[in-house]
């Protein structure tokens, strides 16, 4: 019985050791060969797997990225007027949102619009941009402010790629506070 056990261990040891030698560059049986030898395509190269023949594909029409909220007003004068008339801030007006709005305003807006929204930011003082409006001189609403942050207007460019929807609403809330302070 002891001999059979010794022979079994010896065979198991030899079998294990024999698996360590041999040609390891080629795997034996491949269950899913595409995982071992993937076909790589350059980003902008031809690709026969797609109908248009290109590797780079756009998202499916009508899809929304996770965490994003669709904005249903067009970048037209009519869209601006519609947003101005009916778009409302979904965030609660509180100190936390106003503090976040102030912080974001100081980073993104104060350079042109000034700390108090008087159109006297650093870039205006250095005459890099002229004609930046004072908030008290404009008939603006929360919808028009958000729309302008989203798409830009006149010399101001869009900030949609730099700010999330919640951040745009927080800035809108802070701009309204600045405007009410100027009107006093």
Residue pairs with C-beta under 8 A, 6 or more apart in sequence:
27 36
30 36
41 47
41 55
42 55
43 55
43 56
44 54
44 55
44 56
45 54
45 55
46 53
46 54
46 55
47 53
47 54
47 55
50 57
59 65
64 70
68 165
69 165
71 150
71 165
73 79
73 80
73 82
73 83
73 87
73 147
73 150
75 151
79 147
80 144
80 147
80 148
80 151
80 153
83 143
83 144
83 146
83 147
84 140
84 141
84 143
84 144
84 147
85 141
85 143
86 143
87 141
87 142
87 143
87 144
87 146
87 147
88 142
88 143
89 142
89 146
89 169
89 172
89 173
90 169
91 97
91 166
91 169
91 170
91 173
93 173
97 169
97 170
97 173
98 170
98 173
98 174
98 177
100 167
100 170
101 170
101 171
101 172
101 173
101 174
101 175
101 177
102 174
104 163
104 167
104 170
104 171
104 174
105 171
105 174
105 175
105 178
106 115
108 159
108 162
108 163
108 171
109 171
109 175
110 121
111 121
111 122
111 123
112 119
112 121
112 123
112 124
112 129
112 132
112 156
113 119
113 121
113 132
113 135
114 120
114 121
114 124
114 132
115 121
116 178
116 181
116 182
117 134
117 135
117 136
117 175
117 178
117 179
117 182
118 134
118 135
118 136
118 182
119 132
119 133
119 134
119 135
120 132
121 132
123 129
124 130
124 132
129 155
131 155
132 155
134 182
135 175
135 178
135 179
135 182
136 179
136 182
136 183
140 175
140 179
142 172
142 173
142 176
145 171
145 172
145 175
145 176
146 168
146 169
146 172
147 153
148 156
149 158
149 159
149 160
149 163
149 168
149 171
149 172
150 158
150 159
150 160
150 168
151 158
151 160
152 158
152 159
159 168
160 168
163 171
